[in-house]
Amino acid sequence: MKTRLAAILALASCIFASCGPDDYYNYDRPDWNHGGNNGKPIVLEKNNNWKITYAGRFTEPDGQGGAKEVDRIEVKSTDKEFYFVDVITESALQDNYNGSEADYFKATIDNLNKQIADGNWKASEMVSQGNSTVDYDRLRAGSWRAYAIGIDANRKITGSYARLDFTVKEEVPTDEFNRWIGTWRIGGKDLRGDGVSYTIYISSSESNYAYWLRGWEGAKDPDGNDYEFEVEFDRVTGQIVFNSLYFETVRLDDNNDYEVCLNGNIKYNDEYLYINEDICIAEGTLVEGGEGRTARVTGCGVNVNFDNGTTFETAFTSMQMMYVPVDANGKTYNFNSDVPQFPLDMEWISASTKSAGAPASRSVERKARRHNPDRIIRNVKKNGYLCGGFDIE
């Protein structure tokens, strides 16, 4: 089965030095007084020439020889105005923007312009005129809003917009989805060749889409509660997918702030690097046949494109919980040589999904992402041992 492949763009100077993360989602906003219109505040006005519809869920090629489920938004336009299409959950609009559509529009267009300026997106592919169709990676069940946000030729907000409220319903779980639920033993060999394994508990988070997993590395937060995170279910392949995740920001005994993350590691020559970005780290595949229910977890492929034109093709070697310093100049990174290296073996133990300790659920709502398997990512960093004994164990 063809593994997922992520394209990674890394400046050579960043590979072996501490580099600050790209601030893709900077929502520090001045007052709602966007440029243009002679300095006057933009007035929001619904555009009756734009009609948005939720077309439903489809299976489309993923650009890597496989397929992926996508949710489709369609816009019918009877004028020649430019617009940008975006979707957001009602809860995210309230939590992140206090329900202000104006603030949300400005932050969205600011991010669009930054992505274009950074070379990650092309304006011609992101900005629409006339009728358009936009596919998103499968959306979570819940209440959503789709917007067409009007922009002018300079990608400044015009105030013109259209809105659609729609609901994505949770599906009935399939037998393939339920086969992953239960208590598993997962492990492999660490860098020294010693066997390492954990007891993990997998329960349903959203039918046919995601699971809750706890027990990985026995990771606990500073209060002693279990960390719990989501792994995705790929209904097309029947696999589970481990993605890099951010949990929370904590202050440790060295009086510095760290982001608690699940990240993937790669090896380049004798250096261990980690990728602190939303990306597929590994995929688990059920092994058919045999006496019991087993699975194999392998690292996803990664292409690291250097600025000198060379490409390093590799795959993730391991995944781990780590503390990433919030300070862009922080030079301590957590690398745990005791985590098992890919491939990992999983053995089903029982149907139980409960651990001894009460889990502390932390799930950051991920921004809906346009379906684009060739997405470019920049955050590749050198990995080292975290000083001060703060390893998550």
C-alpha positions in Angstrom: 0.0 0.0 0.0 1.4 3.4 -1.0 2.3 5.4 2.1 1.4 9.0 2.6 4.1 11.3 1.4 4.5 14.9 2.7 6.6 17.5 0.9 8.7 19.5 3.3 10.4 22.7 2.4 13.3 23.6 4.7 15.9 26.3 4.4 19.3 24.8 4.9 20.2 27.3 7.6 17.2 26.1 9.6 18.1 22.4 9.5 21.1 22.7 11.9 20.1 25.8 13.9 17.2 26.9 16.1 14.6 28.5 13.9 11.4 30.2 15.1 8.2 28.6 13.8 6.3 30.2 10.9 3.5 32.2 12.3 0.8 31.0 9.9 -2.1 31.9 12.2 -1.3 35.2 13.8 -4.6 36.6 15.0 -3.2 39.7 16.7 -5.5 42.2 15.0 -5.7 46.0 15.0 -9.1 47.6 15.1 -11.4 46.6 12.3 -10.4 49.3 9.9 -8.8 47.5 7.0 -6.9 49.5 4.4 -8.7 51.1 1.5 -12.0 52.8 1.4 -10.1 56.1 2.2 -9.4 54.9 5.7 -13.0 54.4 6.6 -14.2 51.2 8.4 -15.4 48.5 6.0 -19.1 47.9 6.1 -20.2 44.3 5.8 -23.0 43.7 3.3 -24.4 40.4 2.1 -23.9 39.8 -1.6 -27.1 38.4 -3.1 -25.3 37.5 -6.3 -23.4 34.7 -4.5 -25.1 31.5 -3.5 -23.3 28.9 -1.4 -24.2 25.2 -1.2 -22.8 22.2 0.7 -22.6 19.6 -2.0 -21.8 16.7 0.3 -19.0 14.2 0.8 -17.0 12.6 -2.1 -14.0 10.3 -2.6 -11.3 11.9 -4.6 -7.7 11.0 -5.7 -5.2 12.1 -3.1 -2.4 12.8 -5.5 -0.3 9.9 -4.3 -2.0 7.0 -6.0 -4.7 6.6 -3.4 -8.0 8.3 -2.5 -9.3 10.5 0.3 -12.7 11.6 1.5 -13.5 15.3 1.0 -16.4 17.7 1.7 -17.3 20.0 -1.1 -18.5 23.6 -1.1 -19.9 25.1 -4.2 -20.4 28.8 -5.0 -22.6 30.2 -7.8 -21.8 33.8 -8.7 -23.7 36.0 -11.2 -21.2 39.0 -10.9 -17.5 39.4 -11.6 -16.4 40.2 -8.0 -13.5 38.3 -6.5 -13.9 36.2 -3.3 -12.2 33.7 -1.1 -14.1 30.6 0.3 -13.6 29.4 3.8 -15.4 27.3 6.4 -15.4 27.4 10.1 -17.4 25.8 12.9 -19.8 27.9 14.9 -18.0 27.1 18.1 -14.6 28.2 16.6 -16.1 31.5 15.5 -17.3 32.1 19.0 -14.2 30.9 20.8 -11.6 32.6 18.6 -13.4 35.7 17.4 -16.2 36.3 20.0 -18.7 35.6 17.2 -17.4 38.6 15.2 -17.6 37.9 11.4 -15.6 41.1 10.8 -12.7 39.9 12.9 -12.9 36.4 11.4 -12.9 37.8 7.8 -9.9 40.0 8.4 -7.9 37.2 10.1 -8.7 34.8 7.3 -7.7 37.2 4.5 -4.5 38.3 6.4 -3.6 34.6 6.6 -4.4 34.1 2.9 -2.1 37.0 2.0 0.7 35.7 4.2 0.5 32.2 2.7 0.7 33.7 -0.8 3.6 36.0 0.2 5.5 33.0 1.7 5.1 31.1 -1.5 2.9 28.4 0.0 -0.2 29.2 -2.0 -0.9 30.7 -5.4 -3.4 33.5 -5.6 -4.8 32.1 -8.8 -5.6 28.8 -7.1 -7.1 30.3 -3.9 -9.1 33.4 -5.1 -12.3 32.7 -7.1 -14.4 34.7 -9.6 -17.6 33.4 -11.0 -18.7 29.8 -10.1 -16.3 27.8 -8.0 -15.9 24.4 -6.3 -13.7 24.0 -3.2 -12.9 20.6 -1.6 -11.9 20.3 2.1 -10.3 17.4 3.9 -13.2 15.6 5.5 -15.0 17.9 8.0 -15.9 17.0 11.5 -19.5 16.3 12.5 -21.2 19.4 13.8 -22.5 22.9 12.9 -20.5 24.7 10.2 -20.6 28.0 8.3 -19.3 28.5 4.8 -18.4 32.0 3.7 -17.5 33.7 0.4 -15.5 36.7 1.5 -15.3 39.5 -1.0 -11.8 40.9 -1.9 -10.6 43.4 -4.5 -7.8 43.0 -7.0 -5.2 43.8 -4.3 -6.7 41.1 -2.0 -8.2 43.7 0.4 -11.5 43.0 2.0 -14.5 44.7 0.3 -17.1 43.9 2.9 -19.2 41.9 0.5 -19.9 38.4 1.7 -22.2 35.4 1.5 -22.9 32.8 4.2 -24.3 29.3 4.5 -25.1 27.5 7.7 -24.9 23.7 7.4 -24.6 20.6 9.5 -22.3 17.5 9.0 -23.9 14.5 10.7 -22.0 11.8 12.5 -22.2 8.5 10.6 -23.1 5.0 11.9 -19.8 3.2 12.7 -18.7 0.5 10.3 -17.3 -2.8 11.3 -13.9 -1.7 10.0 -14.0 1.3 12.3 -15.0 -0.8 15.3 -12.1 -3.2 14.8 -9.6 -0.7 16.1 -11.5 0.0 19.4 -10.1 -1.7 22.5 -6.9 -2.2 24.5 -3.7 -2.8 22.6 -0.1 -3.4 23.2 2.1 -1.3 20.9 5.9 -1.3 20.7 9.1 -2.0 19.0 12.8 -1.5 19.5 14.5 1.7 20.7 17.7 3.2 19.3 19.7 0.8 21.5 17.9 -2.2 20.2 16.0 -2.8 23.5 12.3 -3.7 23.3 9.9 -0.9 24.4 6.1 -1.2 24.5 3.0 0.6 25.9 -0.5 -0.4 26.7 -2.8 2.0 24.8 -6.6 2.4 24.9 -8.5 3.3 21.7 -12.1 4.5 21.9 -14.4 6.2 19.5 -14.2 10.0 19.1 -16.3 10.3 16.0 -17.6 7.4 14.0 -15.7 6.5 10.9 -13.4 9.5 11.4 -11.3 9.5 14.6 -10.5 7.8 17.9 -9.3 8.8 21.3 -6.0 7.2 22.2 -4.3 7.3 25.6 -1.3 5.5 27.1 1.3 6.4 24.5 4.7 6.7 26.4 2.6 6.8 29.6 2.6 10.5 29.0 1.1 12.7 31.8 0.5 16.4 32.2 2.2 18.4 35.0 -0.9 17.6 37.2 -0.4 13.9 36.7 -3.3 13.3 34.4 -3.1 11.1 31.3 -2.7 12.9 28.0 -5.3 11.8 25.5 -5.2 12.6 21.8 -6.9 11.7 18.6 -5.8 9.5 15.8 -7.7 9.5 12.5 -9.4 6.6 10.8 -9.0 6.5 7.0 -12.2 4.9 5.8 -10.8 4.5 2.3 -7.8 2.4 3.4 -9.1 1.1 6.8 -5.9 2.5 8.4 -5.4 4.6 11.5 -3.3 7.8 11.0 -1.1 9.4 13.6 -0.8 13.1 13.1 1.4 15.6 14.8 -0.5 17.5 17.5 -0.3 20.4 19.9 -1.8 19.8 23.3 -1.1 22.8 25.5 1.5 25.3 26.7 3.1 24.7 30.1 5.7 26.4 32.3 8.3 24.1 33.7 10.7 24.3 36.6 13.2 26.3 34.5 10.6 29.1 34.4 10.3 28.8 30.6 7.2 28.1 28.5 7.0 25.0 26.4 4.4 23.6 23.9 3.5 20.0 24.6 3.4 18.3 21.2 3.3 14.9 19.6 5.9 15.2 16.8 7.6 12.9 14.3 11.4 12.5 14.1 13.6 12.0 11.0 17.3 11.2 10.7 19.6 13.2 8.4 23.2 12.0 8.4 23.9 11.8 12.1 21.4 14.5 13.2 17.9 13.8 14.5 15.4 16.4 13.3 11.8 16.9 14.2 8.9 18.4 12.3 6.8 20.7 14.4 3.9 21.1 12.0 0.5 19.6 11.2 1.5 16.5 9.2 0.9 12.7 9.0 3.6 10.9 11.1 2.6 7.3 10.8 -0.1 4.9 9.6 -1.3 1.7 11.2 -2.6 -1.2 9.1 -4.4 -4.3 10.4 -2.7 -7.5 9.6 -5.0 -10.1 8.1 -4.9 -13.7 9.1 -3.0 -15.2 12.0 -4.3 -16.3 15.4 -5.1 -12.9 16.8 -5.9 -9.3 15.9 -2.6 -7.5 15.1 -1.5 -4.4 13.3 1.7 -2.8 12.0 2.5 0.9 12.3 5.0 2.4 9.8 6.4 5.9 9.4 5.0 8.1 6.6 7.3 9.2 3.8 8.8 12.7 3.9 10.6 14.7 1.1 12.9 17.4 2.5 13.6 19.9 -0.2 16.7 22.0 0.5 17.2 25.5 -0.9 20.2 24.4 -3.0 17.8 22.3 -5.1 18.6 18.9 -3.6 15.9 16.6 -2.1 16.3 14.3 0.8 13.8 11.4 0.6 13.2 9.6 3.8 10.5 8.6 6.3 9.7 9.3 9.9 11.8 7.1 12.2 9.7 7.6 15.4 7.1 9.7 17.1 7.2 11.1 20.6 5.7 13.5 23.1 8.0 16.4 23.5 8.4 19.9 24.9 9.0 22.5 22.3 10.2 25.9 23.7 7.9 28.8 23.0 10.9 31.1 22.9 12.1 31.1 19.3 15.7 31.3 20.6 15.2 28.3 22.9 17.9 25.7 22.3 16.6 22.8 24.3 14.5 20.2 22.6 13.3 16.9 24.0 14.5 13.8 22.2 13.7 10.5 23.9 15.9 7.8 22.7 13.8 5.3 24.6 10.7 5.6 22.3 10.3 2.6 19.9 11.4 3.1 16.3 9.2 2.4 13.4 7.9 -0.1 12.5 5.7 -0.8 15.5 3.7 -3.9 16.2 0.2 -3.7 17.8 -1.5 -6.7 19.5 -5.2 -6.4 20.5 -5.7 -7.4 24.2 -9.4 -6.7 25.0 -12.5 -4.7 24.2 -11.9 -2.5 27.2 -11.2 1.2 26.5 -10.6 2.4 30.0 -7.2 3.1 31.7 -6.6 3.2 35.4 -6.2 7.0 35.5 -8.8 9.6 34.5 -7.8 11.0 31.1 -7.5 14.8 30.6 -8.9 15.3 27.2 -7.2 18.0 25.2 -8.2 18.4 21.5 -7.3 21.6 19.7 -9.8 22.3 17.0 -7.9 22.1 13.8 -8.6 24.6 11.1 -10.5 23.1 8.2 -7.9 22.4 5.5 -8.4 22.6 1.8 -7.7 19.3 0.1 -4.2 19.7 -1.2 -1.9 16.6 -0.7 1.2 18.6 -2.0 1.0 21.1 0.9 4.4 22.8 1.6 5.7 22.8 5.2 8.6 24.7 6.7 9.1 23.7 10.3 12.0 21.2 10.4 14.2 21.6 13.4 17.2 20.1 15.1 16.3 17.7 17.9 18.3 17.4 21.1 17.9 16.4 24.7 15.9 18.6 26.9 17.9 19.9 29.9 16.7 19.8 33.4 15.1 16.4 33.5 11.7 17.3 32.1 11.4 14.3 29.8 7.9 13.0 29.4 7.9 9.4 30.5 
